[in-house]
C-alpha cells in the first residue's frame, strides 16, 4: 500500500493548492527555474512566449509558461536554505503525491531544477560579472543533517578534507557536501561558466565572514576557505541555497544545479549593487539550456 500523508504533514489549502506555494499540481512544469528575489520571476518570464498562470504568496512568486516550446515554471524561494526546504518538499509533493488520496504516486516524476542566483566570488579569477556553476556545495546550514540518507547523498571524503584543512569548529554545526546533477551541470554550464565548489551559508554576515559590530568565532575562516582545493576544484563562491537544493534533489530523485553571477568579490572587497540588468545574460543561457 502506498504511504498516506496526514493533514498535519501534507498541508493542502481549501482550494486544493499546496500550503506555502499555493500551487495546484497541474500548474507545475517538469522544468523549474528557481530564483531568490520575487521580482526576478517577472524578469525571467519576460522571455516567455506565453504565460499559463501566475501565483503569489509571501516570498513565493510563481509563473508557469512556455519558452521556445518548453513548458517552464519559474519560482522565487526567498533567501536561505530553510526556504529551499519548504520549496523542494512542496514541489516534490506536487509532483509525486496524489492530493485526492494523500498517498504517494506509484510512478515517480522527476523534476529538473536550475537555481539562478547571485553570489560573492572568492578567487582572483572570479571577478564581478563571472558566471559560476556549483559542481559541489558545502552546506554550512546543516539542513541535510535532519534527513535520513544524509551520508549517502553527501561527498564524505570532501567533507572530511575540508573540516581538517580549515580546523572546523563543530560548535558551528556539521557541514555537508552535496553534488549537483553532473549531466545537468554539463548542459547548463557548457564552456562559459566557471565550475567549482560553492559554500552555502546560513546567513549573510557572520557565516560569510562579514564582521560589523559582532566578532566572529573564526576570523580567519575565509582565508582558509579561499586556499582550500580538492581534486582540482577550488571554492569559488559564497551563496545561501545551493547545498540544500542539490542535497534534497539527490534524496528525492530530482535533477538540480545552481548557477550564479558574482556581484561581490570578497578578496578584492568590491561590490556591484546595480546588477539586475547584467543577470539577464545568465537567465537567457539557462532558459536555452535547461
Secondary structure, DSSP 8 states (H G I E B T S, - for coil): ---B--TTTS-B-TTS-BTTT---GGG--SEEEEESSHHHHHHHHTT-SEEEEEEEETTEEEEEEEETTEEEEEEE--SSHHHHHHHHHHHHHHHHEETTTTEE-SS----EEEEEEEEEE-STT--TT-EEEEEEEEESS-GGGGSTTTTTTS-HHHHHHHHHHHT--GGG---EEEE--HHHHHHHHTTTSEEEEEEE-S-SSGGGT--SSS--S-TTHHHHHHH-EETTEEEEEEESSHHHHHHHHHHHT-EEEEEEEEEEETTTTEE----TTTTHHHHHHHHHH-
